[in-house]
Structures are given as structure tokens and as C-alpha cells.
Amino acid sequence: MLTALVDYDSGNLHSAHKAFERMARERGEGTIVVTSEPDVVAKADRIVLPGDGAFPACKKQLFDYSGLFEAISEAVTEKGRPFMGICIGMQMLATRGLEYEETKGFDWIGGEVVKIEPSDPALKVPHMGWNNLHLEGAHPVLEGIETGDHAYFVHSYHFKVADPAHRLAYVNYGEEVTAIVARDNIIGTQFHPEKSQRAGLRIVSNFLGWKP
């Protein structure tokens, strides 16, 4: 069982790699590899796309790697391999992002990535630090996760889904801020599971055993 963490020079891959390796060892779920090689991604049994920074820059960096997105897309949309997007990796699942400029997303889950606009002016943007998850739907990757569990966020924009059924969790930050989205063999977390202690590691572990 091979899980590919996609390396396109955008994201803190060191901590993500450590978290996925630890959970893979505990579960006996094969090998974790950090790669930017389309051939490796195409062969992977699971794919993880992290991302830090701005939506347009991350999208450009991903597409600067020849054949990389095509390998991801074929594995996920045609072969049905389990996929996890983290932070901007989750946001790129949207139809479009509105950070700095309108940027087309993958359009795998309908919706837009828009600026967080807290109703309370005392709440600063970016939304940074720990917040409590509010679960809205059951999912195998969320087994053992409960409303009130903590997750670690660093972001200024969030995913407004077109279909409410695709939002599995949110956090309160002067408005409902999307925390987890999912559809079919695809799941995404706005927070960083590798930095979210117990809850985050449980999500990583569940993903490694997920068979959609």
C-alpha cells in the first residue's frame, strides 16, 4: 500500500510526512512517500495534497510540474483512489478561488473559496490557532472524532460549498468557517491534521484505512 504526499514546493511536508509515517506504522498500512513524480503518483493507492500560502500561487506551482496534476486527476477521478487535500490542498478542490484574483480550482467539489468575514471585529484574520470542530455529517475518516475536538488552523479564506451535504464540519469564528469537505473518494481539511494532536492523528489514521 503506497500513499503519495505530493511535493510541489508548497506546504510543510516535513511534519505531514512524519504524521503519516507514524500512523502508517501503527496501522501497518504500507509506505508513505513524498514525491513530485507523476509516475509515482499514478501508481499510489492514496494521494495527499498539502498546501500553504495563497490559492493562486499554489495552483500555479502545482501546474508548473508537467504531468503532475494529470496524474493526480486520473488516479482520483477515474480510478477512484482515496484523496485528501490539506489547507490550500483542500481549497483547490473548489470550483474557483477568490484570493487576490479569480482562480479556477479543480471543480471536484462545487463552491467558492472566499475571505473569512467575522461578525465580531475583535476576531482577526487570518484565523490562526486552535478551534473546536462542529461535526455535521458522519464519514469513515471521522470515526472517533466528536464535536468539540480541537484542530489547528492558519488561513484567511475558506471554502463555501455549493451543496451543504459536502460540508462535514465547520468552526465558529464570527461566522461558520468550513473545516472539512468530502464527496465520494475525496476529503479535505482546512486545518492541519499533522498539527492537530489527537484528533488530527486519528483523521490521518482513518484516511490510511479508508476504502471508499
Phi, psi and chi 1 to 4 in degrees:
 res  aa     phi    psi   chi1   chi2   chi3   chi4
   1 MET       -  120.6 -171.4   71.6   70.2      -
   2 LEU  -116.0  125.5  177.9   67.1      -      -
   3 THR  -110.6  124.8  -61.4      -      -      -
   4 ALA  -101.1  121.9      -      -      -      -
   5 LEU   -93.6  114.9  -90.9   64.3      -      -
   6 VAL   -75.7  124.3 -179.3      -      -      -
   7 ASP  -106.0  108.8 -179.9    6.3      -      -
   8 TYR  -130.6   33.5   59.0  107.6      -      -
   9 ASP    62.3   35.1  -63.4  -34.8      -      -
  10 SER  -147.6   97.7  178.8      -      -      -
  11 GLY   135.5  154.1      -      -      -      -
  12 ASN   -84.6   84.6 -178.1    4.3      -      -
  13 LEU   -74.4  -23.8  -78.3  170.1      -      -
  14 HIS   -62.0  -51.1  178.9   68.6      -      -
  15 SER   -70.2  -36.5   57.9      -      -      -
  16 ALA   -63.8  -43.7      -      -      -      -
  17 HIS   -59.3  -45.4 -171.6 -156.6      -      -
  18 LYS   -61.4  -43.4  -75.6  176.0   61.3  178.5
  19 ALA   -65.5  -44.6      -      -      -      -
  20 PHE   -68.3  -38.4  -83.8   84.4      -      -
  21 GLU   -63.0  -43.1  -83.7 -161.0  -33.5      -
  22 ARG   -60.8  -47.0  173.5 -177.7  168.6 -175.5
  23 MET   -69.7  -34.3  -67.9  -60.7  101.1      -
  24 ALA   -64.4  -39.3      -      -      -      -
  25 ARG   -64.5  -44.4  -78.1 -164.2  -54.2  -88.5
  26 GLU   -64.9  -35.9  -70.4 -171.4    8.3      -
  27 ARG   -89.4  -16.6  -68.6 -170.0   60.9   99.8
  28 GLY    68.0   40.1      -      -      -      -
  29 GLU  -105.2   41.9  -71.6  -72.6   -6.9      -
  30 GLY    80.9 -147.3      -      -      -      -
  31 THR  -112.6  141.7  -55.8      -      -      -
  32 ILE  -107.7  129.8  -49.6  -64.5      -      -
  33 VAL  -130.9  134.9   61.2      -      -      -
  34 VAL   -92.3  123.7  175.2      -      -      -
  35 THR  -150.3  150.5 -176.1      -      -      -
  36 SER  -118.9   12.9   56.3      -      -      -
  37 GLU   -90.2  118.9  -63.4  -66.5  -30.3      -
  38 PRO   -55.4  -36.8  -26.3   35.0      -      -
  39 ASP   -64.6  -37.3  -70.6  -11.6      -      -
  40 VAL   -69.9  -44.5  176.3      -      -      -
  41 VAL   -59.9  -42.0  170.7      -      -      -
  42 ALA   -61.6  -30.9      -      -      -      -
  43 LYS   -89.0  -13.1  -64.4  173.6 -174.8  173.7
  44 ALA   -66.6  147.9      -      -      -      -
  45 ASP   -83.2  -25.4  -59.9  -71.6      -      -
  46 ARG  -143.1  150.4  -56.1  174.8 -169.9  -77.2
  47 ILE  -130.3  133.7  -63.4  169.7      -      -
  48 VAL  -121.8  127.2  179.6      -      -      -
  49 LEU  -116.9  101.3 -176.5   68.6      -      -
  50 PRO   -83.1 -179.9   30.2  -29.2      -      -
  51 GLY   177.3  131.4      -      -      -      -
  52 ASP  -129.5  144.6  -75.8  -32.6      -      -
  53 GLY   115.6 -147.6      -      -      -      -
  54 ALA   -99.1  144.3      -      -      -      -
  55 PHE   -51.4  -53.2 -170.7  122.2      -      -
  56 PRO   -60.4  -40.7  -20.3   32.3      -      -
  57 ALA   -66.7  -42.5      -      -      -      -
  58 CYS   -64.2  -43.4  -73.2      -      -      -
  59 LYS   -60.9  -44.8  171.2   87.1 -178.3  -60.6
  60 LYS   -62.9  -44.1 -179.5 -178.5 -176.4  -57.2
  61 GLN   -62.5  -40.5  -74.9  171.2 -134.8      -
  62 LEU   -61.7  -45.5  176.9   60.8      -      -
  63 PHE   -77.6  -12.3  -81.6   74.9      -      -
  64 ASP   -69.4  -20.8  -80.7  -12.9      -      -
  65 TYR   -86.7  109.2  -78.8   84.5      -      -
  66 SER   -59.1  124.0  178.3      -      -      -
  67 GLY    81.7   -5.3      -      -      -      -
  68 LEU   -70.7  -49.9 -173.6   54.5      -      -
  69 PHE   -63.1  -39.0  173.2   72.5      -      -
  70 GLU   -60.2  -39.0  -71.1   76.7    8.7      -
  71 ALA   -66.9  -41.6      -      -      -      -
  72 ILE   -61.6  -48.9  -63.9  169.3      -      -
  73 SER   -61.3  -44.5 -178.7      -      -      -
  74 GLU   -63.0  -44.5 -179.2  178.7   -5.8      -
  75 ALA   -63.4  -40.0      -      -      -      -
  76 VAL   -85.7  -49.7  175.8      -      -      -
  77 THR   -87.5  -25.1   64.6      -      -      -
  78 GLU  -102.1  -39.3  -63.9 -179.9   26.7      -
  79 LYS   -98.2   -8.8  -63.1  179.0 -179.8  176.4
  80 GLY    71.2   26.7      -      -      -      -
  81 ARG   -70.4  142.2  -54.3  -83.2  168.3   77.1
  82 PRO   -60.9  136.9  -23.2   34.1      -      -
  83 PHE  -131.4  137.4  173.0   94.4      -      -
  84 MET  -127.5  125.9  175.4 -176.7  -78.5      -
  85 GLY  -102.2  137.3      -      -      -      -
  86 ILE  -120.1  128.0  -63.4  173.1      -      -
  87 CYS    58.4 -116.0 -162.3      -      -      -
  88 ILE   -66.1  -27.6  -52.0  -60.6      -      -
  89 GLY   -60.6  -32.2      -      -      -      -
  90 MET   -75.5  -42.3  178.3  -94.0 -107.4      -
  91 GLN   -61.5  -33.6  -67.4 -175.8    2.1      -
  92 MET   -68.2   -9.4  -73.6 -166.8  -73.7      -
  93 LEU   -68.7  -19.4  -62.2  171.5      -      -
  94 ALA   -70.6  169.1      -      -      -      -
  95 THR   -66.2  -42.3  -54.7      -      -      -
  96 ARG  -158.2  156.1   63.3  176.1 -175.4  160.2
  97 GLY  -113.8  147.1      -      -      -      -
  98 LEU  -118.0   30.3  -58.6  177.0      -      -
  99 GLU   -89.7  115.7 -174.0  171.9    2.1      -
 100 TYR    69.6  -49.3  -60.3  124.0      -      -
 101 GLU  -151.4  158.6   60.3 -169.5   44.1      -
 102 GLU   -70.8  126.5 -177.4  175.2  -27.5      -
 103 THR  -130.9  129.5  -55.3      -      -      -
 104 LYS   -68.2  135.6  -72.0 -176.2  178.4  178.9
 105 GLY   -95.8 -167.3      -      -      -      -
 106 PHE   -72.2  -24.6  -58.4  168.8      -      -
 107 ASP    61.4   37.0 -160.5   20.8      -      -
 108 TRP   -85.8  -27.0  -68.6   -5.4      -      -
 109 ILE  -131.7  119.4  -64.1  178.8      -      -
 110 GLY   -63.7  140.7      -      -      -      -
 111 GLY   146.3 -178.1      -      -      -      -
 112 GLU  -126.5  149.9  -64.0 -178.4  -22.2      -
 113 VAL  -100.5  114.3  176.5      -      -      -
 114 VAL  -124.5  163.1  -58.6      -      -      -
 115 LYS   -68.7  140.8 -168.5  170.2 -179.0   63.6
 116 ILE   -68.9  130.5  -61.3  168.7      -      -
 117 GLU  -129.1   81.7  -64.3 -177.5  -20.0      -
 118 PRO   -62.8  141.1  -16.6   29.6      -      -
 119 SER   -70.9  -23.6   56.3      -      -      -
 120 ASP   -96.7  114.8 -178.3   -7.7      -      -
 121 PRO   -63.7  -14.1   19.7  -30.4      -      -
 122 ALA   -75.6  -16.8      -      -      -      -
 123 LEU   -84.5  118.3  -65.5  173.3      -      -
 124 LYS   -85.2  151.2  -56.4  -60.2 -176.9 -174.1
 125 VAL  -116.7  127.3  177.0      -      -      -
 126 PRO   -72.8  154.0   24.9  -34.1      -      -
 127 HIS   -76.7  110.0  170.2 -139.5      -      -
 128 MET  -133.6  126.5 -176.9 -179.2  -61.3      -
 129 GLY   120.0 -160.0      -      -      -      -
 130 TRP   -86.9  143.7  -64.7   91.1      -      -
 131 ASN  -149.2  158.7 -152.3  -33.0      -      -
 132 ASN   -91.1  129.6  -63.7  -28.1      -      -
 133 LEU   -74.0  141.9  -63.0  172.1      -      -
 134 HIS  -117.9  108.4  -66.3 -100.1      -      -
 135 LEU   -79.1  141.3  -59.3 -171.9      -      -
 136 GLU  -119.9  -13.8  -61.4 -178.6  -77.4      -
 137 GLY  -154.6  154.1      -      -      -      -
 138 ALA   -82.3  150.6      -      -      -      -
 139 HIS  -162.8  143.0 -167.2  -77.4      -      -
 140 PRO   -57.2  -32.8  -25.3   33.6      -      -
 141 VAL   -73.4  -15.4  176.1      -      -      -
 142 LEU  -102.2   11.8  -59.4 -176.1      -      -
 143 GLU   -59.3  128.6 -176.7 -177.6  -11.1      -
 144 GLY    87.0   -2.8      -      -      -      -
 145 ILE   -98.6  138.1  -54.8  -59.7      -      -
 146 GLU  -129.0  155.2  -60.2  177.1   -8.9      -
 147 THR   -55.7  132.0  -70.6      -      -      -
 148 GLY   104.6  -17.8      -      -      -      -
 149 ASP   -64.7  147.8  -78.0  -15.5      -      -
 150 HIS   -92.6  146.1  -70.0   71.5      -      -
 151 ALA  -141.4  155.8      -      -      -      -
 152 TYR  -105.2  124.2 -173.3   80.3      -      -
 153 PHE  -117.9  146.9  -66.5   79.7      -      -
 154 VAL  -148.1   97.7 -176.8      -      -      -
 155 HIS  -167.6  157.7   63.6  125.5      -      -
 156 SER  -113.6  -14.6  -60.7      -      -      -
 157 TYR  -124.3  155.2  -72.8   72.8      -      -
 158 HIS  -143.6  166.3   75.4  119.9      -      -
 159 PHE   -91.3  112.5 -167.8  161.3      -      -
 160 LYS   -93.4  104.7  -69.5  -88.6 -167.3  179.5
 161 VAL   -76.3  148.0  -64.3      -      -      -
 162 ALA   -74.7  -36.1      -      -      -      -
 163 ASP  -110.4  114.5 -177.5  -14.1      -      -
 164 PRO   -55.6  -24.6  -23.6   33.1      -      -
 165 ALA   -65.4  -18.5      -      -      -      -
 166 HIS   -87.0   -6.3  -67.2  153.9      -      -
 167 ARG   -98.5  116.6 -169.1  179.4   79.6  171.0
 168 LEU   -97.0  -19.0  -64.2 -172.8      -      -
 169 ALA  -160.4  153.5      -      -      -      -
 170 TYR  -141.0  169.3   68.3   91.4      -      -
 171 VAL  -125.7  155.5  -65.5      -      -      -
 172 ASN   -89.6  123.1  -78.5  -44.0      -      -
 173 TYR  -148.1   64.7 -165.1   71.6      -      -
 174 GLY    73.5   -2.1      -      -      -      -
 175 GLU  -169.8  171.8   62.9  170.5  -35.9      -
 176 GLU   -80.1  114.8  -68.1 -175.2   -0.7      -
 177 VAL  -105.5  121.9  172.1      -      -      -
 178 THR   -59.7  131.8  -60.0      -      -      -
 179 ALA  -112.6  -37.3      -      -      -      -
 180 ILE  -141.1  133.9  -55.5  173.2      -      -
 181 VAL  -124.4  156.8  -61.8      -      -      -
 182 ALA  -162.0  151.2      -      -      -      -
 183 ARG  -161.2  130.5  179.6  178.2   72.2   82.2
 184 ASP    52.7 -118.7  -57.5  -30.4      -      -
 185 ASN   -94.5   16.7   57.4  -48.9      -      -
 186 ILE  -119.3  134.0  -62.4  164.4      -      -
 187 ILE  -140.4  149.5 -168.7  163.4      -      -
 188 GLY  -142.4  143.0      -      -      -      -
 189 THR  -120.1  130.2   66.3      -      -      -
 190 GLN   -70.3  -34.7  179.1   61.8   65.8      -
 191 PHE   -79.8  171.3   55.4   89.4      -      -
 192 HIS   -98.0  103.9  -70.0  -93.9      -      -
 193 PRO   -62.6  -31.2   18.3  -29.2      -      -
 194 GLU   -68.3  -15.1   73.8  -83.0   11.2      -
 195 LYS  -111.3    5.6  -62.6  178.8 -178.7  178.0
 196 SER  -103.9   25.6  -63.8      -      -      -
 197 GLN    52.1 -134.2  -61.8 -179.7   -3.5      -
 198 ARG   -56.6  -50.7 -174.9 -154.8   66.6   81.9
 199 ALA   -63.2  -42.4      -      -      -      -
 200 GLY   -64.9  -43.0      -      -      -      -
 201 LEU   -67.2  -33.8  -69.6  176.3      -      -
 202 ARG   -65.1  -40.5 -179.1   62.5 -173.2  -95.7
 203 ILE   -63.6  -43.6  -72.8  169.9      -      -
 204 VAL   -59.8  -46.7  169.0      -      -      -
 205 SER   -60.5  -45.3  177.4      -      -      -
 206 ASN   -62.3  -40.3  -70.7  -17.2      -      -
 207 PHE   -61.1  -41.3  173.7   75.1      -      -
 208 LEU   -66.1  -21.5  -69.1  172.1      -      -
 209 GLY  -104.2    1.1      -      -      -      -
 210 TRP   -72.1  131.7 -177.9   31.5      -      -
 211 LYS  -127.0   82.8  -64.8  176.6  174.3   61.3
 212 PRO   -67.5      -   17.7  -23.4      -      -
